[in-house]
Amino acid sequence: MTAIDVAVLAIRLCVGLTLVAHGLNHAFGGGGITGTARWFDGLGLRPGIAHAWASVLVEVAAGACIAIGFLTPLACAGAIGVMTVAGVIAHRANGFFVFRDGYEYVLMIGVVCASVALAGPGRASADALFDIYLDGLAGLAVGVGLGVLGAALLLGVAWRPAPAKAEEGSR
């Protein structure tokens, strides 16, 4: 194993397990799945309960697959899709920094997943064990292409944000 293989493994484990934890938190943390559903409804994702469960399933499955390096570009596509939706509906309007609820975190996760799709999962991966090789520009196209396409479809079909309120006194 090369230093690059070890580096990609460390990145995959960190990002993948972070996504698993994030998904499990949506299901079991705070207000649980019903609280997550109310939050999604408030963001304009209809129906909130379906999107709450979908986010849990995608984050946990994609995160686990990224961590073990299985079907890596597809797993990265799942993560990129979820992060794109979150960036657009929950964080974009708040600017860059995460401490202001900005898109810093979701951008970082998305770019790291795109980079893993491009680089490939490395030798310490299920993909290598099963001789599944899809990396380089093809891996990047699958990861980013499917992730962004999936996010665009979801937003087009299910995102219904509340209309912006006019400021008082301006007519």
Chimera marker file (.cmm) of the C-alpha trace (Angstrom):
<marker_set name="trace">
<marker id="1" x="0.000" y="0.000" z="0.000" r="1" g="1" b="0" radius="0.5"/>
<marker id="2" x="1.268" y="3.448" z="-0.897" r="1" g="1" b="0" radius="0.5"/>
<marker id="3" x="1.059" y="6.661" z="1.096" r="1" g="1" b="0" radius="0.5"/>
<marker id="4" x="-1.716" y="7.781" z="-1.279" r="1" g="1" b="0" radius="0.5"/>
<marker id="5" x="-3.719" y="4.638" z="-0.473" r="1" g="1" b="0" radius="0.5"/>
<marker id="6" x="-3.379" y="5.354" z="3.247" r="1" g="1" b="0" radius="0.5"/>
<marker id="7" x="-4.328" y="9.017" z="2.748" r="1" g="1" b="0" radius="0.5"/>
<marker id="8" x="-7.430" y="8.122" z="0.708" r="1" g="1" b="0" radius="0.5"/>
<marker id="9" x="-8.384" y="5.516" z="3.313" r="1" g="1" b="0" radius="0.5"/>
<marker id="10" x="-8.118" y="8.121" z="6.101" r="1" g="1" b="0" radius="0.5"/>
<marker id="11" x="-10.217" y="10.591" z="4.103" r="1" g="1" b="0" radius="0.5"/>
<marker id="12" x="-12.825" y="7.938" z="3.277" r="1" g="1" b="0" radius="0.5"/>
<marker id="13" x="-13.085" y="6.829" z="6.900" r="1" g="1" b="0" radius="0.5"/>
<marker id="14" x="-13.387" y="10.384" z="8.219" r="1" g="1" b="0" radius="0.5"/>
<marker id="15" x="-15.967" y="11.566" z="5.685" r="1" g="1" b="0" radius="0.5"/>
<marker id="16" x="-17.863" y="8.292" z="5.499" r="1" g="1" b="0" radius="0.5"/>
<marker id="17" x="-18.220" y="7.836" z="9.246" r="1" g="1" b="0" radius="0.5"/>
<marker id="18" x="-19.109" y="11.522" z="9.648" r="1" g="1" b="0" radius="0.5"/>
<marker id="19" x="-21.948" y="11.046" z="7.149" r="1" g="1" b="0" radius="0.5"/>
<marker id="20" x="-23.134" y="7.924" z="8.992" r="1" g="1" b="0" radius="0.5"/>
<marker id="21" x="-23.162" y="9.840" z="12.284" r="1" g="1" b="0" radius="0.5"/>
<marker id="22" x="-24.959" y="12.781" z="10.652" r="1" g="1" b="0" radius="0.5"/>
<marker id="23" x="-27.636" y="10.496" z="9.222" r="1" g="1" b="0" radius="0.5"/>
<marker id="24" x="-28.113" y="8.670" z="12.524" r="1" g="1" b="0" radius="0.5"/>
<marker id="25" x="-28.413" y="12.016" z="14.290" r="1" g="1" b="0" radius="0.5"/>
<marker id="26" x="-31.248" y="12.946" z="11.920" r="1" g="1" b="0" radius="0.5"/>
<marker id="27" x="-33.005" y="9.729" z="12.942" r="1" g="1" b="0" radius="0.5"/>
<marker id="28" x="-32.267" y="9.521" z="16.651" r="1" g="1" b="0" radius="0.5"/>
<marker id="29" x="-30.818" y="12.820" z="17.886" r="1" g="1" b="0" radius="0.5"/>
<marker id="30" x="-32.712" y="15.837" z="19.158" r="1" g="1" b="0" radius="0.5"/>
<marker id="31" x="-36.297" y="15.593" z="17.965" r="1" g="1" b="0" radius="0.5"/>
<marker id="32" x="-35.667" y="12.320" z="16.156" r="1" g="1" b="0" radius="0.5"/>
<marker id="33" x="-37.155" y="11.602" z="12.770" r="1" g="1" b="0" radius="0.5"/>
<marker id="34" x="-40.316" y="13.621" z="13.515" r="1" g="1" b="0" radius="0.5"/>
<marker id="35" x="-38.241" y="16.667" z="14.437" r="1" g="1" b="0" radius="0.5"/>
<marker id="36" x="-36.166" y="16.250" z="11.283" r="1" g="1" b="0" radius="0.5"/>
<marker id="37" x="-39.387" y="15.953" z="9.260" r="1" g="1" b="0" radius="0.5"/>
<marker id="38" x="-40.742" y="19.187" z="10.797" r="1" g="1" b="0" radius="0.5"/>
<marker id="39" x="-37.439" y="20.913" z="10.002" r="1" g="1" b="0" radius="0.5"/>
<marker id="40" x="-37.550" y="19.698" z="6.388" r="1" g="1" b="0" radius="0.5"/>
<marker id="41" x="-41.188" y="20.823" z="6.086" r="1" g="1" b="0" radius="0.5"/>
<marker id="42" x="-40.101" y="24.240" z="7.371" r="1" g="1" b="0" radius="0.5"/>
<marker id="43" x="-37.402" y="24.367" z="4.704" r="1" g="1" b="0" radius="0.5"/>
<marker id="44" x="-39.997" y="23.633" z="2.027" r="1" g="1" b="0" radius="0.5"/>
<marker id="45" x="-39.275" y="19.953" z="1.348" r="1" g="1" b="0" radius="0.5"/>
<marker id="46" x="-42.621" y="18.231" z="0.919" r="1" g="1" b="0" radius="0.5"/>
<marker id="47" x="-43.487" y="15.815" z="2.445" r="1" g="1" b="0" radius="0.5"/>
<marker id="48" x="-41.015" y="16.333" z="5.254" r="1" g="1" b="0" radius="0.5"/>
<marker id="49" x="-41.298" y="12.822" z="6.666" r="1" g="1" b="0" radius="0.5"/>
<marker id="50" x="-40.355" y="11.220" z="3.333" r="1" g="1" b="0" radius="0.5"/>
<marker id="51" x="-37.343" y="13.502" z="2.980" r="1" g="1" b="0" radius="0.5"/>
<marker id="52" x="-36.283" y="12.942" z="6.576" r="1" g="1" b="0" radius="0.5"/>
<marker id="53" x="-36.186" y="9.181" z="6.031" r="1" g="1" b="0" radius="0.5"/>
<marker id="54" x="-34.554" y="9.570" z="2.613" r="1" g="1" b="0" radius="0.5"/>
<marker id="55" x="-31.790" y="11.745" z="4.054" r="1" g="1" b="0" radius="0.5"/>
<marker id="56" x="-31.181" y="9.256" z="6.858" r="1" g="1" b="0" radius="0.5"/>
<marker id="57" x="-31.003" y="6.307" z="4.462" r="1" g="1" b="0" radius="0.5"/>
<marker id="58" x="-28.806" y="8.066" z="1.899" r="1" g="1" b="0" radius="0.5"/>
<marker id="59" x="-26.403" y="9.542" z="4.464" r="1" g="1" b="0" radius="0.5"/>
<marker id="60" x="-26.007" y="6.244" z="6.343" r="1" g="1" b="0" radius="0.5"/>
<marker id="61" x="-25.710" y="4.063" z="3.220" r="1" g="1" b="0" radius="0.5"/>
<marker id="62" x="-23.487" y="6.457" z="1.265" r="1" g="1" b="0" radius="0.5"/>
<marker id="63" x="-21.350" y="7.128" z="4.336" r="1" g="1" b="0" radius="0.5"/>
<marker id="64" x="-20.872" y="3.428" z="5.058" r="1" g="1" b="0" radius="0.5"/>
<marker id="65" x="-20.022" y="2.697" z="1.405" r="1" g="1" b="0" radius="0.5"/>
<marker id="66" x="-17.546" y="5.596" z="1.291" r="1" g="1" b="0" radius="0.5"/>
<marker id="67" x="-15.921" y="4.387" z="4.520" r="1" g="1" b="0" radius="0.5"/>
<marker id="68" x="-15.388" y="0.847" z="3.222" r="1" g="1" b="0" radius="0.5"/>
<marker id="69" x="-14.754" y="1.982" z="-0.350" r="1" g="1" b="0" radius="0.5"/>
<marker id="70" x="-17.636" y="0.107" z="-1.975" r="1" g="1" b="0" radius="0.5"/>
<marker id="71" x="-19.185" y="1.381" z="-5.213" r="1" g="1" b="0" radius="0.5"/>
<marker id="72" x="-17.267" y="4.520" z="-4.370" r="1" g="1" b="0" radius="0.5"/>
<marker id="73" x="-18.358" y="6.917" z="-7.160" r="1" g="1" b="0" radius="0.5"/>
<marker id="74" x="-22.034" y="6.003" z="-6.563" r="1" g="1" b="0" radius="0.5"/>
<marker id="75" x="-21.622" y="6.453" z="-2.812" r="1" g="1" b="0" radius="0.5"/>
<marker id="76" x="-19.948" y="9.809" z="-3.445" r="1" g="1" b="0" radius="0.5"/>
<marker id="77" x="-22.870" y="10.746" z="-5.717" r="1" g="1" b="0" radius="0.5"/>
<marker id="78" x="-25.275" y="10.098" z="-2.836" r="1" g="1" b="0" radius="0.5"/>
<marker id="79" x="-23.253" y="12.276" z="-0.496" r="1" g="1" b="0" radius="0.5"/>
<marker id="80" x="-22.806" y="15.027" z="-3.097" r="1" g="1" b="0" radius="0.5"/>
<marker id="81" x="-26.544" y="15.007" z="-3.797" r="1" g="1" b="0" radius="0.5"/>
<marker id="82" x="-27.497" y="15.343" z="-0.131" r="1" g="1" b="0" radius="0.5"/>
<marker id="83" x="-24.905" y="18.073" z="0.438" r="1" g="1" b="0" radius="0.5"/>
<marker id="84" x="-26.070" y="19.960" z="-2.664" r="1" g="1" b="0" radius="0.5"/>
<marker id="85" x="-29.683" y="19.918" z="-1.478" r="1" g="1" b="0" radius="0.5"/>
<marker id="86" x="-28.645" y="21.018" z="2.017" r="1" g="1" b="0" radius="0.5"/>
<marker id="87" x="-26.445" y="23.759" z="0.595" r="1" g="1" b="0" radius="0.5"/>
<marker id="88" x="-29.209" y="25.139" z="-1.588" r="1" g="1" b="0" radius="0.5"/>
<marker id="89" x="-32.154" y="24.988" z="0.790" r="1" g="1" b="0" radius="0.5"/>
<marker id="90" x="-30.625" y="25.399" z="4.254" r="1" g="1" b="0" radius="0.5"/>
<marker id="91" x="-27.242" y="27.123" z="4.021" r="1" g="1" b="0" radius="0.5"/>
<marker id="92" x="-26.807" y="29.187" z="0.835" r="1" g="1" b="0" radius="0.5"/>
<marker id="93" x="-28.614" y="32.259" z="2.131" r="1" g="1" b="0" radius="0.5"/>
<marker id="94" x="-26.466" y="32.341" z="5.285" r="1" g="1" b="0" radius="0.5"/>
<marker id="95" x="-23.126" y="32.929" z="3.592" r="1" g="1" b="0" radius="0.5"/>
<marker id="96" x="-19.994" y="30.822" z="3.763" r="1" g="1" b="0" radius="0.5"/>
<marker id="97" x="-19.155" y="30.229" z="7.421" r="1" g="1" b="0" radius="0.5"/>
<marker id="98" x="-20.616" y="27.261" z="9.274" r="1" g="1" b="0" radius="0.5"/>
<marker id="99" x="-20.816" y="29.205" z="12.555" r="1" g="1" b="0" radius="0.5"/>
<marker id="100" x="-23.442" y="31.352" z="10.809" r="1" g="1" b="0" radius="0.5"/>
<marker id="101" x="-25.157" y="28.244" z="9.427" r="1" g="1" b="0" radius="0.5"/>
<marker id="102" x="-23.466" y="28.848" z="6.080" r="1" g="1" b="0" radius="0.5"/>
<marker id="103" x="-22.488" y="26.352" z="3.415" r="1" g="1" b="0" radius="0.5"/>
<marker id="104" x="-18.862" y="25.796" z="4.503" r="1" g="1" b="0" radius="0.5"/>
<marker id="105" x="-19.474" y="22.256" z="5.864" r="1" g="1" b="0" radius="0.5"/>
<marker id="106" x="-21.612" y="20.967" z="2.990" r="1" g="1" b="0" radius="0.5"/>
<marker id="107" x="-19.217" y="22.434" z="0.418" r="1" g="1" b="0" radius="0.5"/>
<marker id="108" x="-16.260" y="20.728" z="2.095" r="1" g="1" b="0" radius="0.5"/>
<marker id="109" x="-18.025" y="17.344" z="2.224" r="1" g="1" b="0" radius="0.5"/>
<marker id="110" x="-19.108" y="17.682" z="-1.420" r="1" g="1" b="0" radius="0.5"/>
<marker id="111" x="-15.643" y="18.623" z="-2.691" r="1" g="1" b="0" radius="0.5"/>
<marker id="112" x="-13.958" y="15.860" z="-0.673" r="1" g="1" b="0" radius="0.5"/>
<marker id="113" x="-16.424" y="13.309" z="-2.082" r="1" g="1" b="0" radius="0.5"/>
<marker id="114" x="-15.845" y="14.592" z="-5.624" r="1" g="1" b="0" radius="0.5"/>
<marker id="115" x="-12.102" y="14.263" z="-5.023" r="1" g="1" b="0" radius="0.5"/>
<marker id="116" x="-12.477" y="10.688" z="-3.756" r="1" g="1" b="0" radius="0.5"/>
<marker id="117" x="-14.600" y="9.823" z="-6.809" r="1" g="1" b="0" radius="0.5"/>
<marker id="118" x="-11.818" y="11.251" z="-8.999" r="1" g="1" b="0" radius="0.5"/>
<marker id="119" x="-8.905" y="9.617" z="-7.142" r="1" g="1" b="0" radius="0.5"/>
<marker id="120" x="-10.653" y="6.323" z="-6.536" r="1" g="1" b="0" radius="0.5"/>
<marker id="121" x="-10.950" y="4.485" z="-3.235" r="1" g="1" b="0" radius="0.5"/>
<marker id="122" x="-7.393" y="3.165" z="-3.141" r="1" g="1" b="0" radius="0.5"/>
<marker id="123" x="-6.130" y="-0.346" z="-2.531" r="1" g="1" b="0" radius="0.5"/>
<marker id="124" x="-7.577" y="-0.615" z="0.977" r="1" g="1" b="0" radius="0.5"/>
<marker id="125" x="-11.182" y="-0.761" z="-0.250" r="1" g="1" b="0" radius="0.5"/>
<marker id="126" x="-13.979" y="-3.156" z="-1.067" r="1" g="1" b="0" radius="0.5"/>
<marker id="127" x="-13.832" y="-1.919" z="-4.660" r="1" g="1" b="0" radius="0.5"/>
<marker id="128" x="-10.220" y="-3.108" z="-4.948" r="1" g="1" b="0" radius="0.5"/>
<marker id="129" x="-11.132" y="-6.419" z="-3.290" r="1" g="1" b="0" radius="0.5"/>
<marker id="130" x="-13.914" y="-7.008" z="-5.856" r="1" g="1" b="0" radius="0.5"/>
<marker id="131" x="-11.971" y="-5.573" z="-8.814" r="1" g="1" b="0" radius="0.5"/>
<marker id="132" x="-14.378" y="-2.661" z="-9.250" r="1" g="1" b="0" radius="0.5"/>
<marker id="133" x="-12.427" y="0.134" z="-10.881" r="1" g="1" b="0" radius="0.5"/>
<marker id="134" x="-14.121" y="3.395" z="-11.722" r="1" g="1" b="0" radius="0.5"/>
<marker id="135" x="-11.988" y="6.431" z="-11.039" r="1" g="1" b="0" radius="0.5"/>
<marker id="136" x="-10.427" y="9.328" z="-12.908" r="1" g="1" b="0" radius="0.5"/>
<marker id="137" x="-12.724" y="11.435" z="-15.052" r="1" g="1" b="0" radius="0.5"/>
<marker id="138" x="-15.289" y="8.615" z="-15.289" r="1" g="1" b="0" radius="0.5"/>
<marker id="139" x="-15.466" y="8.351" z="-11.481" r="1" g="1" b="0" radius="0.5"/>
<marker id="140" x="-15.716" y="12.122" z="-11.189" r="1" g="1" b="0" radius="0.5"/>
<marker id="141" x="-18.483" y="12.250" z="-13.822" r="1" g="1" b="0" radius="0.5"/>
<marker id="142" x="-20.478" y="9.559" z="-12.008" r="1" g="1" b="0" radius="0.5"/>
<marker id="143" x="-19.989" y="11.117" z="-8.563" r="1" g="1" b="0" radius="0.5"/>
<marker id="144" x="-20.618" y="14.742" z="-9.437" r="1" g="1" b="0" radius="0.5"/>
<marker id="145" x="-22.947" y="14.145" z="-12.378" r="1" g="1" b="0" radius="0.5"/>
<marker id="146" x="-25.342" y="11.798" z="-10.599" r="1" g="1" b="0" radius="0.5"/>
<marker id="147" x="-25.109" y="13.731" z="-7.339" r="1" g="1" b="0" radius="0.5"/>
<marker id="148" x="-25.971" y="17.097" z="-8.872" r="1" g="1" b="0" radius="0.5"/>
<marker id="149" x="-28.592" y="15.584" z="-11.197" r="1" g="1" b="0" radius="0.5"/>
<marker id="150" x="-30.264" y="13.809" z="-8.292" r="1" g="1" b="0" radius="0.5"/>
<marker id="151" x="-30.244" y="17.003" z="-6.230" r="1" g="1" b="0" radius="0.5"/>
<marker id="152" x="-31.703" y="19.006" z="-9.122" r="1" g="1" b="0" radius="0.5"/>
<marker id="153" x="-34.474" y="16.459" z="-9.642" r="1" g="1" b="0" radius="0.5"/>
<marker id="154" x="-35.330" y="16.375" z="-5.952" r="1" g="1" b="0" radius="0.5"/>
<marker id="155" x="-35.386" y="20.157" z="-5.704" r="1" g="1" b="0" radius="0.5"/>
<marker id="156" x="-37.495" y="20.457" z="-8.843" r="1" g="1" b="0" radius="0.5"/>
<marker id="157" x="-40.044" y="17.898" z="-7.708" r="1" g="1" b="0" radius="0.5"/>
<marker id="158" x="-40.242" y="18.390" z="-3.944" r="1" g="1" b="0" radius="0.5"/>
<marker id="159" x="-38.895" y="21.785" z="-2.856" r="1" g="1" b="0" radius="0.5"/>
<marker id="160" x="-41.621" y="24.337" z="-2.295" r="1" g="1" b="0" radius="0.5"/>
<marker id="161" x="-40.115" y="27.169" z="-0.237" r="1" g="1" b="0" radius="0.5"/>
<marker id="162" x="-42.374" y="29.732" z="1.357" r="1" g="1" b="0" radius="0.5"/>
<marker id="163" x="-42.623" y="32.939" z="-0.676" r="1" g="1" b="0" radius="0.5"/>
<marker id="164" x="-40.336" y="35.729" z="0.514" r="1" g="1" b="0" radius="0.5"/>
<marker id="165" x="-42.115" y="38.164" z="2.797" r="1" g="1" b="0" radius="0.5"/>
<marker id="166" x="-42.184" y="41.781" z="1.672" r="1" g="1" b="0" radius="0.5"/>
<marker id="167" x="-40.588" y="44.210" z="4.113" r="1" g="1" b="0" radius="0.5"/>
<marker id="168" x="-43.018" y="46.304" z="6.114" r="1" g="1" b="0" radius="0.5"/>
<marker id="169" x="-43.587" y="49.743" z="4.683" r="1" g="1" b="0" radius="0.5"/>
<marker id="170" x="-42.409" y="48.855" z="1.172" r="1" g="1" b="0" radius="0.5"/>
<marker id="171" x="-45.191" y="48.520" z="-1.387" r="1" g="1" b="0" radius="0.5"/>
<link id1="1" id2="2" r="1" g="1" b="0" radius="0.2"/>
<link id1="2" id2="3" r="1" g="1" b="0" radius="0.2"/>
<link id1="3" id2="4" r="1" g="1" b="0" radius="0.2"/>
<link id1="4" id2="5" r="1" g="1" b="0" radius="0.2"/>
<link id1="5" id2="6" r="1" g="1" b="0" radius="0.2"/>
<link id1="6" id2="7" r="1" g="1" b="0" radius="0.2"/>
<link id1="7" id2="8" r="1" g="1" b="0" radius="0.2"/>
<link id1="8" id2="9" r="1" g="1" b="0" radius="0.2"/>
<link id1="9" id2="10" r="1" g="1" b="0" radius="0.2"/>
<link id1="10" id2="11" r="1" g="1" b="0" radius="0.2"/>
<link id1="11" id2="12" r="1" g="1" b="0" radius="0.2"/>
<link id1="12" id2="13" r="1" g="1" b="0" radius="0.2"/>
<link id1="13" id2="14" r="1" g="1" b="0" radius="0.2"/>
<link id1="14" id2="15" r="1" g="1" b="0" radius="0.2"/>
<link id1="15" id2="16" r="1" g="1" b="0" radius="0.2"/>
<link id1="16" id2="17" r="1" g="1" b="0" radius="0.2"/>
<link id1="17" id2="18" r="1" g="1" b="0" radius="0.2"/>
<link id1="18" id2="19" r="1" g="1" b="0" radius="0.2"/>
<link id1="19" id2="20" r="1" g="1" b="0" radius="0.2"/>
<link id1="20" id2="21" r="1" g="1" b="0" radius="0.2"/>
<link id1="21" id2="22" r="1" g="1" b="0" radius="0.2"/>
<link id1="22" id2="23" r="1" g="1" b="0" radius="0.2"/>
<link id1="23" id2="24" r="1" g="1" b="0" radius="0.2"/>
<link id1="24" id2="25" r="1" g="1" b="0" radius="0.2"/>
<link id1="25" id2="26" r="1" g="1" b="0" radius="0.2"/>
<link id1="26" id2="27" r="1" g="1" b="0" radius="0.2"/>
<link id1="27" id2="28" r="1" g="1" b="0" radius="0.2"/>
<link id1="28" id2="29" r="1" g="1" b="0" radius="0.2"/>
<link id1="29" id2="30" r="1" g="1" b="0" radius="0.2"/>
<link id1="30" id2="31" r="1" g="1" b="0" radius="0.2"/>
<link id1="31" id2="32" r="1" g="1" b="0" radius="0.2"/>
<link id1="32" id2="33" r="1" g="1" b="0" radius="0.2"/>
<link id1="33" id2="34" r="1" g="1" b="0" radius="0.2"/>
<link id1="34" id2="35" r="1" g="1" b="0" radius="0.2"/>
<link id1="35" id2="36" r="1" g="1" b="0" radius="0.2"/>
<link id1="36" id2="37" r="1" g="1" b="0" radius="0.2"/>
<link id1="37" id2="38" r="1" g="1" b="0" radius="0.2"/>
<link id1="38" id2="39" r="1" g="1" b="0" radius="0.2"/>
<link id1="39" id2="40" r="1" g="1" b="0" radius="0.2"/>
<link id1="40" id2="41" r="1" g="1" b="0" radius="0.2"/>
<link id1="41" id2="42" r="1" g="1" b="0" radius="0.2"/>
<link id1="42" id2="43" r="1" g="1" b="0" radius="0.2"/>
<link id1="43" id2="44" r="1" g="1" b="0" radius="0.2"/>
<link id1="44" id2="45" r="1" g="1" b="0" radius="0.2"/>
<link id1="45" id2="46" r="1" g="1" b="0" radius="0.2"/>
<link id1="46" id2="47" r="1" g="1" b="0" radius="0.2"/>
<link id1="47" id2="48" r="1" g="1" b="0" radius="0.2"/>
<link id1="48" id2="49" r="1" g="1" b="0" radius="0.2"/>
<link id1="49" id2="50" r="1" g="1" b="0" radius="0.2"/>
<link id1="50" id2="51" r="1" g="1" b="0" radius="0.2"/>
<link id1="51" id2="52" r="1" g="1" b="0" radius="0.2"/>
<link id1="52" id2="53" r="1" g="1" b="0" radius="0.2"/>
<link id1="53" id2="54" r="1" g="1" b="0" radius="0.2"/>
<link id1="54" id2="55" r="1" g="1" b="0" radius="0.2"/>
<link id1="55" id2="56" r="1" g="1" b="0" radius="0.2"/>
<link id1="56" id2="57" r="1" g="1" b="0" radius="0.2"/>
<link id1="57" id2="58" r="1" g="1" b="0" radius="0.2"/>
<link id1="58" id2="59" r="1" g="1" b="0" radius="0.2"/>
<link id1="59" id2="60" r="1" g="1" b="0" radius="0.2"/>
<link id1="60" id2="61" r="1" g="1" b="0" radius="0.2"/>
<link id1="61" id2="62" r="1" g="1" b="0" radius="0.2"/>
<link id1="62" id2="63" r="1" g="1" b="0" radius="0.2"/>
<link id1="63" id2="64" r="1" g="1" b="0" radius="0.2"/>
<link id1="64" id2="65" r="1" g="1" b="0" radius="0.2"/>
<link id1="65" id2="66" r="1" g="1" b="0" radius="0.2"/>
<link id1="66" id2="67" r="1" g="1" b="0" radius="0.2"/>
<link id1="67" id2="68" r="1" g="1" b="0" radius="0.2"/>
<link id1="68" id2="69" r="1" g="1" b="0" radius="0.2"/>
<link id1="69" id2="70" r="1" g="1" b="0" radius="0.2"/>
<link id1="70" id2="71" r="1" g="1" b="0" radius="0.2"/>
<link id1="71" id2="72" r="1" g="1" b="0" radius="0.2"/>
<link id1="72" id2="73" r="1" g="1" b="0" radius="0.2"/>
<link id1="73" id2="74" r="1" g="1" b="0" radius="0.2"/>
<link id1="74" id2="75" r="1" g="1" b="0" radius="0.2"/>
<link id1="75" id2="76" r="1" g="1" b="0" radius="0.2"/>
<link id1="76" id2="77" r="1" g="1" b="0" radius="0.2"/>
<link id1="77" id2="78" r="1" g="1" b="0" radius="0.2"/>
<link id1="78" id2="79" r="1" g="1" b="0" radius="0.2"/>
<link id1="79" id2="80" r="1" g="1" b="0" radius="0.2"/>
<link id1="80" id2="81" r="1" g="1" b="0" radius="0.2"/>
<link id1="81" id2="82" r="1" g="1" b="0" radius="0.2"/>
<link id1="82" id2="83" r="1" g="1" b="0" radius="0.2"/>
<link id1="83" id2="84" r="1" g="1" b="0" radius="0.2"/>
<link id1="84" id2="85" r="1" g="1" b="0" radius="0.2"/>
<link id1="85" id2="86" r="1" g="1" b="0" radius="0.2"/>
<link id1="86" id2="87" r="1" g="1" b="0" radius="0.2"/>
<link id1="87" id2="88" r="1" g="1" b="0" radius="0.2"/>
<link id1="88" id2="89" r="1" g="1" b="0" radius="0.2"/>
<link id1="89" id2="90" r="1" g="1" b="0" radius="0.2"/>
<link id1="90" id2="91" r="1" g="1" b="0" radius="0.2"/>
<link id1="91" id2="92" r="1" g="1" b="0" radius="0.2"/>
<link id1="92" id2="93" r="1" g="1" b="0" radius="0.2"/>
<link id1="93" id2="94" r="1" g="1" b="0" radius="0.2"/>
<link id1="94" id2="95" r="1" g="1" b="0" radius="0.2"/>
<link id1="95" id2="96" r="1" g="1" b="0" radius="0.2"/>
<link id1="96" id2="97" r="1" g="1" b="0" radius="0.2"/>
<link id1="97" id2="98" r="1" g="1" b="0" radius="0.2"/>
<link id1="98" id2="99" r="1" g="1" b="0" radius="0.2"/>
<link id1="99" id2="100" r="1" g="1" b="0" radius="0.2"/>
<link id1="100" id2="101" r="1" g="1" b="0" radius="0.2"/>
<link id1="101" id2="102" r="1" g="1" b="0" radius="0.2"/>
<link id1="102" id2="103" r="1" g="1" b="0" radius="0.2"/>
<link id1="103" id2="104" r="1" g="1" b="0" radius="0.2"/>
<link id1="104" id2="105" r="1" g="1" b="0" radius="0.2"/>
<link id1="105" id2="106" r="1" g="1" b="0" radius="0.2"/>
<link id1="106" id2="107" r="1" g="1" b="0" radius="0.2"/>
<link id1="107" id2="108" r="1" g="1" b="0" radius="0.2"/>
<link id1="108" id2="109" r="1" g="1" b="0" radius="0.2"/>
<link id1="109" id2="110" r="1" g="1" b="0" radius="0.2"/>
<link id1="110" id2="111" r="1" g="1" b="0" radius="0.2"/>
<link id1="111" id2="112" r="1" g="1" b="0" radius="0.2"/>
<link id1="112" id2="113" r="1" g="1" b="0" radius="0.2"/>
<link id1="113" id2="114" r="1" g="1" b="0" radius="0.2"/>
<link id1="114" id2="115" r="1" g="1" b="0" radius="0.2"/>
<link id1="115" id2="116" r="1" g="1" b="0" radius="0.2"/>
<link id1="116" id2="117" r="1" g="1" b="0" radius="0.2"/>
<link id1="117" id2="118" r="1" g="1" b="0" radius="0.2"/>
<link id1="118" id2="119" r="1" g="1" b="0" radius="0.2"/>
<link id1="119" id2="120" r="1" g="1" b="0" radius="0.2"/>
<link id1="120" id2="121" r="1" g="1" b="0" radius="0.2"/>
<link id1="121" id2="122" r="1" g="1" b="0" radius="0.2"/>
<link id1="122" id2="123" r="1" g="1" b="0" radius="0.2"/>
<link id1="123" id2="124" r="1" g="1" b="0" radius="0.2"/>
<link id1="124" id2="125" r="1" g="1" b="0" radius="0.2"/>
<link id1="125" id2="126" r="1" g="1" b="0" radius="0.2"/>
<link id1="126" id2="127" r="1" g="1" b="0" radius="0.2"/>
<link id1="127" id2="128" r="1" g="1" b="0" radius="0.2"/>
<link id1="128" id2="129" r="1" g="1" b="0" radius="0.2"/>
<link id1="129" id2="130" r="1" g="1" b="0" radius="0.2"/>
<link id1="130" id2="131" r="1" g="1" b="0" radius="0.2"/>
<link id1="131" id2="132" r="1" g="1" b="0" radius="0.2"/>
<link id1="132" id2="133" r="1" g="1" b="0" radius="0.2"/>
<link id1="133" id2="134" r="1" g="1" b="0" radius="0.2"/>
<link id1="134" id2="135" r="1" g="1" b="0" radius="0.2"/>
<link id1="135" id2="136" r="1" g="1" b="0" radius="0.2"/>
<link id1="136" id2="137" r="1" g="1" b="0" radius="0.2"/>
<link id1="137" id2="138" r="1" g="1" b="0" radius="0.2"/>
<link id1="138" id2="139" r="1" g="1" b="0" radius="0.2"/>
<link id1="139" id2="140" r="1" g="1" b="0" radius="0.2"/>
<link id1="140" id2="141" r="1" g="1" b="0" radius="0.2"/>
<link id1="141" id2="142" r="1" g="1" b="0" radius="0.2"/>
<link id1="142" id2="143" r="1" g="1" b="0" radius="0.2"/>
<link id1="143" id2="144" r="1" g="1" b="0" radius="0.2"/>
<link id1="144" id2="145" r="1" g="1" b="0" radius="0.2"/>
<link id1="145" id2="146" r="1" g="1" b="0" radius="0.2"/>
<link id1="146" id2="147" r="1" g="1" b="0" radius="0.2"/>
<link id1="147" id2="148" r="1" g="1" b="0" radius="0.2"/>
<link id1="148" id2="149" r="1" g="1" b="0" radius="0.2"/>
<link id1="149" id2="150" r="1" g="1" b="0" radius="0.2"/>
<link id1="150" id2="151" r="1" g="1" b="0" radius="0.2"/>
<link id1="151" id2="152" r="1" g="1" b="0" radius="0.2"/>
<link id1="152" id2="153" r="1" g="1" b="0" radius="0.2"/>
<link id1="153" id2="154" r="1" g="1" b="0" radius="0.2"/>
<link id1="154" id2="155" r="1" g="1" b="0" radius="0.2"/>
<link id1="155" id2="156" r="1" g="1" b="0" radius="0.2"/>
<link id1="156" id2="157" r="1" g="1" b="0" radius="0.2"/>
<link id1="157" id2="158" r="1" g="1" b="0" radius="0.2"/>
<link id1="158" id2="159" r="1" g="1" b="0" radius="0.2"/>
<link id1="159" id2="160" r="1" g="1" b="0" radius="0.2"/>
<link id1="160" id2="161" r="1" g="1" b="0" radius="0.2"/>
<link id1="161" id2="162" r="1" g="1" b="0" radius="0.2"/>
<link id1="162" id2="163" r="1" g="1" b="0" radius="0.2"/>
<link id1="163" id2="164" r="1" g="1" b="0" radius="0.2"/>
<link id1="164" id2="165" r="1" g="1" b="0" radius="0.2"/>
<link id1="165" id2="166" r="1" g="1" b="0" radius="0.2"/>
<link id1="166" id2="167" r="1" g="1" b="0" radius="0.2"/>
<link id1="167" id2="168" r="1" g="1" b="0" radius="0.2"/>
<link id1="168" id2="169" r="1" g="1" b="0" radius="0.2"/>
<link id1="169" id2="170" r="1" g="1" b="0" radius="0.2"/>
<link id1="170" id2="171" r="1" g="1" b="0" radius="0.2"/>
</marker_set>
